[in-house]
Amino acid sequence: MVHQPQYEYEYEDDVDTLAESAGQLAIQALADFGLMEIVDSRFGRWTEAGKKLSEEIGYVKHKPTAYPGSIRLTGRSEPEK
């Protein structure tokens, strides 16, 4: 459930449940086993153990998903010399 982009958004190690109870319960269940930590009632974060398990089961992480309606800025932090 947590790895499914249609239910939740992941950016790096953070997961947004979109305030849906199924996602919140999934994060709670994973936190009970030490695979995620609960940030607040909507967000969770993968632990090192959770990331390791994801790799072991063959989960291939998608590119970070932007939040609906968000703007993503790209570029260099310093101008080229």
Stockholm file with secondary structure:
# STOCKHOLM 1.0

chainA/1-81         MVHQPQYEYEYEDDVDTLAESAGQLAIQALADFGLMEIVDSRFGRWTEAGKKLSEEIGYVKHKPTAYPGSIRLTGRSEPEK
#=GR chainA/1-81 SS CTTCTTTCEEETTEEECTTCHHHHHHHHHHHHTTSEEECSSSEEEECHHHHHHHHHTTCCCCCCCCCTTCCCCCSCSSCCC
#=GC SS_cons        CTTCTTTCEEETTEEECTTCHHHHHHHHHHHHTTSEEECSSSEEEECHHHHHHHHHTTCCCCCCCCCTTCCCCCSCSSCCC
//
